[in-house]
Amino acid sequence: MLKISMKPVFGLFLLIVAFTVNAQNGRFQQAVDYKMDVKMDVQTNQYTGIQVLKYTNNSPDTLNRVFYHLYNNAFQPGSMMDVRSRSIADPDRRVGDRISKLKPDEIGYLHAKSLKMNGKPVAYREVETVLEVNLNEPILPNSTAVFEMEFEGQVPLQVRRSGRDGSEGVRYSMAQWYPKMSNYDEQGWHANPYVGREFYGIFGDFDVKITIDKSYVLGGTGYLQNPNEIGHGYEDAGDKVAPSKGNTLTWHFVAPKVHDFMWAADPRYKHDKVEMPNGITVHHFYIPGEKTSENWEKLKEYTPKAIDFLSKNFGQYPYKQFSVVQGGDGGMEYAMSTLITGERPLSSLVGVMVHELAHSWFHGVLATNESLYPWMDEGFTSYASSLTMSNIFQPSSNPLAGSYSGYYRLAKSGLEEPMSTHSDHYHTNQAYSAAAYSKGAVFLAQLGYVIGEEVRNRGMIRYFNTWKFRHPNDNDFIRVMEKESGIELDWYREYFVNSTKTIDYGIKGVRASGENTEITLERIGLMPMPVDLVITYKDGTSETIYLPLEMMRGEKAPEKGLPARIHTESWPWTSLSKTLVITKKLETIKSVEIDPSKRMADLQPENNKVEF
């Protein structure tokens, strides 16, 4: 009888099972390739388009349906955005009840007129801002489907982000204007209705042709492919612009490796270009006038400086172009571009430009799901833009002071919700804004206190280079910082992101003990933190005692700017007080202070210092 060993077969089975589990639980990136041909009627403010979308399913899942976003449908009376704007306790002043008052020729809409998959019609249903599509045949893992859609839209009167004829007269701010495939990731579909918050898209390539009245100048996402047919400042010096035939021009843009496409148009736009030494072209589009011309001319100095600073400190900007375009309703980030209102004082104009430009790193290239992690976009952007403004425009000894103040107001207001709250589901706009922008920025600034400024700064570059074009989540960020620092940081995220527990440390007492001095510290707040304790003596010298948390399983290196470290002793978070003994007499001490750097977001700093 032939004896067959089952060990190799069983080993192969385990390998297959392990591979399958890893594929199912692993990360993946869906991919899109858009080709769109759009015709805009500037008389009716309506447009028609043909979209051919190649959608590649890189997931391990079989997809039986897909979803498109139809954002323009939010700008209709009775929409979810309208109802939410009128029912929330503190409505956005730009929206309020304005949607409810839009007339038929002022509303926005975006409708699919026909849809085919791989050449065959498919059934679909429009549910306000989402198009639900039931597929005739599934999209298998590692396969590509081709969707062909005819669509039509109407540009709404400018209310929020996208629209026409805004307060500064810009004709068209075309954001969230096309049928956009929803993202599918390890958490499934993200077909969220549009009620006014954030966005999440799939990286891919865009090839877009826009036909519009020939008097209009266009700017936004993408590289113009036919500058010598267009003119309007796009052509190179000395090149001849081909004469146009008829009353329209077709603008042809391509944008590689982006997750959105914005364009704006106005016949009065002035177009300026700045060529940076590293090959990046900076475009500015604005309507000349008393409130714009002088400051927009000066803006051309600051945009390149900001790109250089952000690239040095947060990762190299990966595209060869960035466009600053007057339009929208304030400031909003898009792929390779931004829309900002332009009739501003210079400080405001530069500040908004810098903030929206900084989004290019966290929204544009890292592209975290803003709906789930708004603080990783708005907060990190606020942090980066504050440092940038201090470097290029107005030096500040404490550029993050505003973010700390904003967080303190939130924490004391009674309105705070955990930063893990979905963007759309914050109870108030105030709680959302202060958490996403201010507390998110404090998260990064305070991280420098926990692991050290230099380590945090290196970690930011590592984070960008590791996760660019990959949609990182909060754990991905924490793991990068853990690897860079050698310190465990899960506790930091769990307390500061997933809860509203606050920090409050105090000096409970300082007393003589023979030839020594006893210093007793207490944790009053519910969030534990490592402590830098600085003792200053009457002879002018100072020393640092460092108290890391035990659960950090490591410690930060001594930092520049702090007095020499004389002692390190861990502090378990379960102990509410800690007594230290130093071999100096009490009468030699001038002061004892917790965190003189003020980087720890301590809600009651009054009890952090004792002077003698």
C-alpha positions in Angstrom: 0.0 0.0 0.0 1.4 3.4 -1.0 1.7 5.7 2.0 1.1 9.4 1.1 2.2 12.1 3.6 -0.5 14.8 4.1 2.0 17.4 5.5 2.8 19.1 2.2 -0.8 19.2 1.2 -1.9 20.5 4.6 0.9 23.1 4.4 -0.3 24.3 1.0 -3.8 24.6 2.4 -2.6 26.8 5.3 -0.7 28.9 2.8 -3.8 29.4 0.7 -6.0 30.2 3.7 -3.4 32.7 5.0 -3.2 34.4 1.6 -6.9 34.6 1.4 -7.3 36.1 4.9 -4.5 38.7 4.1 -6.2 39.6 0.8 -9.5 40.1 2.5 -8.2 42.1 5.4 -5.5 44.0 3.5 -5.6 47.5 2.1 -6.2 48.2 -1.5 -6.7 51.2 -3.8 -9.5 51.4 -6.4 -8.6 53.2 -9.6 -10.5 55.5 -12.0 -9.8 56.9 -15.4 -12.2 59.7 -16.4 -12.7 61.0 -19.9 -15.3 63.8 -20.1 -16.5 66.1 -22.9 -18.6 68.9 -21.6 -20.5 71.8 -23.2 -21.4 74.8 -21.2 -24.2 77.2 -22.2 -23.4 80.6 -20.5 -26.8 81.9 -21.3 -28.8 79.2 -19.5 -26.1 78.2 -17.0 -26.7 74.6 -18.0 -24.3 72.0 -19.3 -24.3 68.6 -20.9 -21.6 66.0 -20.9 -20.4 62.6 -21.9 -18.3 60.7 -19.4 -16.4 57.5 -20.1 -15.1 56.0 -16.8 -12.8 53.1 -16.6 -13.2 51.7 -13.1 -10.7 49.1 -11.8 -11.7 47.0 -8.8 -8.5 46.3 -7.0 -10.4 45.0 -3.9 -10.8 41.3 -3.1 -14.6 41.8 -3.3 -17.1 41.2 -6.0 -19.1 44.4 -6.6 -22.7 44.0 -7.6 -23.5 47.7 -7.5 -21.8 51.1 -7.6 -22.6 54.6 -6.5 -22.0 58.0 -8.1 -22.1 61.3 -6.2 -24.4 64.0 -7.8 -23.5 66.9 -5.6 -25.3 69.6 -7.4 -28.7 68.1 -6.4 -28.1 69.4 -2.9 -28.9 72.9 -4.0 -32.6 72.4 -4.3 -35.3 73.4 -1.8 -36.1 70.5 0.6 -32.8 68.8 0.0 -30.9 67.2 3.0 -28.4 70.1 2.9 -31.3 72.6 2.9 -33.0 70.9 5.8 -29.8 70.5 7.8 -28.8 74.1 7.2 -32.2 75.3 8.5 -32.4 73.0 11.5 -28.9 73.0 13.0 -28.5 75.3 16.0 -25.8 77.4 14.5 -26.2 77.4 10.7 -23.4 78.3 8.3 -24.1 82.0 7.5 -23.2 81.3 3.9 -26.1 78.8 3.6 -28.8 79.5 6.2 -32.2 79.3 4.5 -30.8 80.4 1.0 -31.3 77.0 -0.6 -35.0 77.0 0.3 -35.4 80.3 -1.6 -33.8 79.3 -4.9 -35.9 79.7 -8.0 -36.1 77.0 -10.7 -33.4 78.8 -12.8 -31.2 79.2 -9.6 -31.2 75.7 -8.3 -28.5 73.2 -9.0 -29.1 69.8 -10.5 -27.1 66.9 -12.0 -28.8 64.0 -13.7 -27.7 60.9 -15.6 -29.5 60.8 -18.9 -28.2 57.3 -19.8 -25.7 54.8 -18.4 -24.0 51.8 -19.8 -21.6 49.3 -18.4 -19.3 47.5 -20.9 -21.7 48.6 -23.7 -24.9 47.5 -22.1 -27.5 49.6 -20.3 -27.8 49.3 -16.6 -30.5 50.2 -14.1 -30.0 53.2 -11.9 -32.0 55.3 -9.4 -31.3 58.9 -8.4 -31.6 59.4 -4.6 -31.0 63.1 -4.2 -27.2 63.5 -4.3 -26.4 59.8 -4.9 -27.0 57.7 -8.0 -27.5 54.0 -7.1 -26.5 51.7 -9.9 -27.5 48.0 -9.9 -25.1 46.1 -12.2 -26.2 43.5 -14.8 -22.9 41.7 -14.2 -20.6 41.9 -11.3 -17.2 43.6 -11.3 -14.9 40.9 -10.2 -11.7 41.4 -8.2 -8.8 42.7 -10.2 -10.9 43.5 -13.2 -11.9 46.7 -15.0 -15.4 47.9 -16.1 -16.1 50.7 -18.5 -19.1 53.0 -17.7 -20.4 55.4 -20.3 -22.8 58.1 -19.1 -24.6 61.0 -20.7 -25.4 63.7 -18.1 -26.8 67.1 -17.8 -26.5 69.8 -15.1 -27.4 73.3 -14.0 -25.0 75.5 -12.1 -26.7 76.7 -8.9 -26.6 80.3 -7.8 -23.5 80.5 -5.6 -24.4 79.2 -2.1 -21.7 76.8 -0.9 -18.4 76.1 -2.7 -19.8 75.5 -6.2 -22.0 77.9 -8.1 -22.4 80.9 -10.4 -22.5 84.7 -9.9 -21.1 84.8 -6.4 -20.7 87.8 -4.2 -17.6 89.0 -6.1 -19.2 88.4 -9.5 -17.3 85.3 -10.6 -19.4 83.6 -13.2 -18.6 80.0 -12.6 -17.0 78.1 -9.7 -17.3 74.5 -10.9 -16.6 72.3 -8.0 -18.3 69.0 -7.3 -19.9 69.5 -10.7 -19.6 66.1 -12.5 -21.0 62.5 -11.7 -18.2 61.2 -9.4 -17.8 57.6 -8.5 -18.0 56.9 -4.8 -15.0 55.3 -3.1 -15.0 51.7 -2.0 -12.3 50.7 0.5 -11.7 48.2 3.3 -14.7 49.7 5.1 -17.0 49.3 2.1 -18.8 52.0 0.1 -18.7 55.6 1.1 -21.8 56.9 -0.7 -22.6 59.6 1.8 -25.3 62.1 0.9 -24.0 65.7 0.5 -25.1 67.8 3.5 -22.3 70.3 3.4 -19.2 68.8 4.9 -16.2 66.9 3.4 -15.3 64.7 0.4 -13.5 61.5 -0.3 -12.5 60.4 -3.8 -10.6 57.8 -5.8 -7.2 58.5 -7.2 -7.0 58.3 -11.0 -6.5 60.2 -14.2 -8.7 62.9 -15.7 -9.0 63.9 -19.3 -11.5 66.7 -19.6 -12.6 68.8 -22.5 -14.8 71.9 -21.8 -16.4 73.9 -24.6 -17.5 77.3 -23.6 -18.0 80.9 -25.0 -14.6 82.0 -26.3 -14.5 85.1 -24.2 -14.1 83.0 -21.0 -10.8 82.3 -19.3 -10.6 79.0 -17.4 -8.4 77.9 -14.5 -8.3 75.1 -12.0 -7.2 71.4 -12.0 -5.0 69.9 -14.6 -2.5 70.8 -17.4 -3.9 72.6 -20.4 -3.1 70.5 -23.5 -3.9 73.1 -26.2 -2.5 76.4 -25.0 -1.9 77.8 -28.5 -5.5 77.3 -29.4 -6.6 79.0 -26.2 -4.3 81.9 -25.5 -5.4 83.9 -22.4 -1.9 83.8 -21.1 -1.4 80.0 -21.3 0.8 80.1 -24.4 4.5 80.4 -24.1 6.2 83.7 -25.0 6.5 84.0 -28.7 4.0 81.3 -29.5 1.2 82.3 -31.8 -2.4 81.7 -30.8 -4.5 80.0 -33.5 -7.5 82.0 -34.5 -10.8 80.6 -33.1 -13.6 79.5 -35.3 -17.1 80.3 -34.2 -18.2 81.6 -30.8 -16.7 78.9 -28.6 -13.4 77.4 -27.6 -12.7 73.9 -26.3 -10.3 73.7 -23.4 -8.5 70.4 -23.0 -7.1 69.5 -19.6 -5.4 66.4 -18.2 -4.7 65.7 -14.6 -2.8 62.6 -13.5 -3.1 60.9 -10.1 -5.8 63.2 -8.6 -9.1 62.4 -6.9 -11.1 65.4 -8.0 -11.3 68.0 -10.8 -12.3 71.7 -10.4 -12.5 74.5 -12.9 -13.6 78.1 -12.8 -14.5 80.5 -15.6 -15.0 84.2 -16.1 -14.4 86.5 -19.1 -12.7 89.1 -16.9 -10.1 86.8 -15.3 -6.5 88.1 -15.5 -4.1 85.2 -15.7 -0.6 85.5 -14.3 2.1 82.8 -14.3 5.1 82.4 -12.0 7.8 79.8 -13.0 9.5 78.4 -10.0 13.2 77.3 -10.2 12.2 73.7 -9.5 9.9 73.6 -12.5 6.6 74.2 -10.8 4.3 76.7 -12.5 2.1 78.8 -10.3 -1.1 80.3 -11.9 -3.2 83.1 -10.5 -6.6 84.0 -11.8 -8.5 87.0 -10.6 -10.8 89.8 -11.7 -8.8 93.0 -11.7 -10.2 95.9 -9.7 -9.7 98.3 -6.8 -10.2 95.5 -4.3 -8.0 92.9 -6.0 -5.3 94.1 -8.4 -2.7 95.4 -5.9 -2.9 92.5 -3.5 -3.1 89.7 -6.1 0.0 91.2 -7.7 1.7 90.8 -4.3 0.3 87.3 -3.8 2.5 86.1 -6.6 5.5 86.5 -4.3 4.0 84.4 -1.5 2.5 81.4 -3.2 5.9 80.1 -4.5 7.4 80.7 -1.0 4.7 78.7 0.6 5.1 75.8 -1.8 8.8 75.7 -1.0 8.3 75.8 2.8 5.6 73.2 2.8 7.6 70.9 0.5 10.7 71.2 2.8 8.7 70.5 6.0 5.9 68.1 4.9 7.1 66.4 1.7 7.8 67.4 -1.9 4.8 68.8 -3.7 4.4 66.1 -6.5 2.7 68.1 -9.3 4.2 70.6 -11.7 1.4 73.1 -11.3 -0.7 74.9 -8.7 -3.5 77.4 -9.5 -5.0 80.0 -7.2 -8.4 81.0 -8.6 -10.7 83.7 -7.4 -14.1 82.2 -6.8 -16.2 80.1 -4.5 -17.5 81.3 -1.2 -14.4 81.6 1.0 -11.6 79.2 0.5 -11.7 75.6 -0.6 -9.1 73.1 -1.7 -9.1 71.0 -4.9 -6.7 68.9 -6.9 -3.7 71.1 -7.9 -5.7 74.2 -7.2 -7.9 76.3 -4.8 -10.9 78.6 -5.0 -10.7 81.6 -2.8 -12.7 84.8 -2.6 -10.3 87.6 -3.7 -11.5 90.9 -2.4 -9.4 90.7 0.8 -6.7 92.6 2.7 -3.3 91.2 1.8 -2.9 89.3 5.1 -6.2 87.6 4.7 -5.5 86.8 1.0 -2.1 85.3 1.8 -3.5 83.4 4.8 -6.4 81.8 2.9 -4.1 80.9 0.0 -1.6 79.3 2.4 -4.3 77.3 4.2 -5.9 76.0 1.0 -2.4 75.3 -0.5 -1.4 73.3 2.6 -4.5 71.1 2.0 -2.6 69.9 -1.2 -0.6 67.7 1.2 -3.2 66.3 3.5 -6.4 66.4 1.3 -4.8 66.3 -2.1 -1.9 63.8 -1.8 -2.4 61.8 1.4 -6.2 62.1 0.9 -7.4 60.8 4.2 -11.2 60.2 4.3 -12.2 63.7 5.5 -15.6 62.6 6.5 -14.3 60.1 9.0 -11.1 62.0 10.0 -11.6 65.7 9.4 -9.0 66.5 12.0 -6.3 64.7 9.9 -7.0 67.1 7.0 -8.3 70.4 8.5 -6.3 70.1 11.7 -3.0 69.1 10.1 -3.6 71.7 7.4 -4.2 74.4 10.1 -1.0 73.3 11.8 1.1 73.4 8.6 -0.4 76.7 7.4 0.3 78.4 10.8 3.9 77.5 10.6 4.0 78.6 6.9 2.5 82.0 7.6 5.0 82.5 10.4 7.8 81.7 8.1 6.9 83.6 4.9 4.6 86.5 6.0 4.4 87.4 9.6 6.9 85.9 12.1 5.3 84.7 15.3 6.9 83.4 18.5 3.9 81.1 19.0 2.2 80.4 15.6 -0.1 77.8 17.2 -1.5 80.0 19.9 -4.7 80.5 18.0 -5.3 76.8 17.7 -4.7 76.2 21.4 -7.1 79.0 22.2 -9.7 77.6 19.9 -9.4 74.2 21.5 -9.6 75.6 25.1 -12.8 77.4 24.2 -14.3 74.2 22.8 -13.3 72.1 25.8 -14.9 74.6 28.2 -18.0 75.2 26.1 -19.9 72.0 26.9 -20.3 71.4 23.2 -17.3 69.3 22.5 -17.7 65.9 20.8 -14.9 63.3 20.2 -12.8 63.9 17.1 -13.8 60.4 15.9 -17.3 61.8 15.2 -18.3 61.7 11.5 -18.0 65.1 9.9 -21.7 65.2 9.0 -22.9 64.1 12.4 -21.5 66.8 14.7 -24.4 68.3 16.6 -23.2 71.9 16.0 -21.0 73.6 13.4 -19.1 75.2 16.2 -18.1 71.8 17.7 -17.1 70.5 14.3 -15.0 73.5 13.3 -13.2 73.8 16.6 -12.5 70.0 16.8 -11.4 69.6 13.1 -9.4 72.8 12.8 -8.2 73.8 16.3 -8.0 70.5 18.2 -6.6 68.8 15.2 -3.8 71.3 15.0 -3.1 70.9 18.7 -2.9 67.2 18.2 0.2 67.7 16.1 1.7 70.5 18.1 1.3 68.6 21.4 2.7 65.4 19.7 5.9 67.3 19.5 5.8 67.7 23.3 5.2 63.9 23.7 7.9 62.5 21.4 10.1 65.6 20.7 9.9 68.3 18.1 12.6 67.0 15.9 11.2 63.4 15.9 7.7 64.7 15.1 9.1 66.8 12.3 10.9 63.8 10.8 7.8 61.7 11.3 5.7 64.2 9.2 8.1 63.7 6.2 8.0 59.9 6.7 4.2 59.9 7.0 3.9 61.8 3.6 6.4 59.6 1.8 5.0 56.4 3.2 1.3 57.1 2.6 1.1 59.6 -0.3 -1.7 58.6 -2.7 -2.9 55.8 -0.3 -5.7 57.3 1.9 -4.1 56.8 5.4 -6.3 56.6 8.5 -5.6 57.6 12.1 -3.8 54.3 13.0 -1.5 54.6 9.9 -0.4 58.0 11.2 0.1 56.8 14.8 2.1 53.8 13.6 4.5 56.0 11.6 5.1 58.2 14.6 5.6 55.1 16.8 8.2 53.8 14.4 10.0 57.2 14.2 10.0 57.7 18.0 10.2 54.2 19.4 7.4 55.2 21.8 3.9 53.6 22.0 1.2 56.2 21.2 -2.1 54.3 21.0 -3.1 55.9 24.3 -2.6 59.4 22.9 -5.0 58.8 20.0 -7.5 57.0 22.3 -7.7 59.9 24.8 -7.3 62.9 22.6 -9.2 61.7 19.5 -11.7 59.2 20.7 -12.7 61.0 23.9 -13.3 64.5 25.2 -11.2 63.9 28.4 -9.1 66.9 29.1 -5.6 67.5 30.5 -5.0 69.3 33.9 -1.9 68.8 35.9 -0.9 70.8 39.0 1.8 71.3 41.6 0.2 70.1 44.8 3.0 71.0 47.1 6.6 71.8 47.5 8.2 71.4 51.0 11.5 71.0 52.7 12.6 67.6 53.8 15.8 68.0 55.7 18.6 68.8 53.2 16.2 67.8 50.3 13.0 69.2 48.8 9.9 67.2 48.1 7.7 68.1 45.1 4.3 66.6 44.8 2.5 66.7 41.4 -1.1 65.8 40.8 -3.2 64.7 37.8 -6.5 66.5 38.0 -7.8 66.0 34.5 -8.8 62.6 33.1 -6.2 62.5 30.3 -2.7 61.4 31.4 0.3 62.9 29.8 4.1 62.8 30.2 5.4 65.8 32.2 8.4 68.1 31.7 9.1 69.6 35.2 11.6 72.5 35.2 13.2 73.7 38.4 14.8 77.1 38.4 17.2 78.1 41.2 17.9 81.4 42.7 21.4 81.4 41.2 19.9 81.5 37.7 20.4 77.8 36.8 17.7 75.4 35.8 17.2 71.7 35.6 14.6 69.4 34.0 12.9 66.3 35.5 11.2 64.1 32.9 8.2 62.0 33.8 7.1 59.8 30.9 4.0 57.6 31.2 4.8 54.0 31.8 2.5 53.0 28.9 4.7 54.9 26.5 7.3 52.1 26.8 10.0 54.6 26.0 11.0 58.2 26.4 11.7 61.2 24.2 15.3 62.4 23.8 16.4 65.6 25.7 15.1 68.6 23.7 16.8 71.8 22.6 15.5 74.8 24.5 14.9 72.9 27.8 17.3 72.9 30.7 19.5 69.8 31.1 17.7 66.7 32.2 18.8 65.5 35.6 16.3 62.7 36.3 13.8 60.5 34.5 11.1 58.6 36.4 8.0 57.0 34.8 4.5 57.8 36.2 1.8 55.2 35.9 -1.5 56.7 34.7 -3.4 55.0 37.6 -1.5 57.1 40.1 -3.2 60.5 40.6 -0.1 62.0 42.3 3.6 61.7 42.1 6.2 62.8 44.7 9.7 63.6 43.7 12.7 64.2 46.0 15.5 66.5 44.8 18.8 66.9 46.6 18.6 70.6 46.9 17.4 72.8 49.8 14.1 74.5 49.4 15.6 77.9 50.0 17.8 77.5 46.9 14.7 77.2 44.6 13.2 80.1 42.8 10.4 78.3 40.9 9.0 74.9 39.9 7.0 74.7 36.7 5.2 72.0 34.7 5.7 72.3 30.9 7.2 75.9 30.6 7.0 75.3 26.8 3.2 75.5 27.0 2.8 72.7 24.4 0.8 70.5 26.7 -2.9 71.5 26.3 -3.5 71.9 30.0 -6.9 73.5 30.6 -5.9 75.1 33.9 -2.3 76.3 33.5 -2.6 78.5 36.6 -1.7 75.6 38.9 1.4 74.6 36.8 3.9 76.9 38.5 4.9 77.7 42.0 7.3 80.6 42.7 9.2 81.3 45.9 
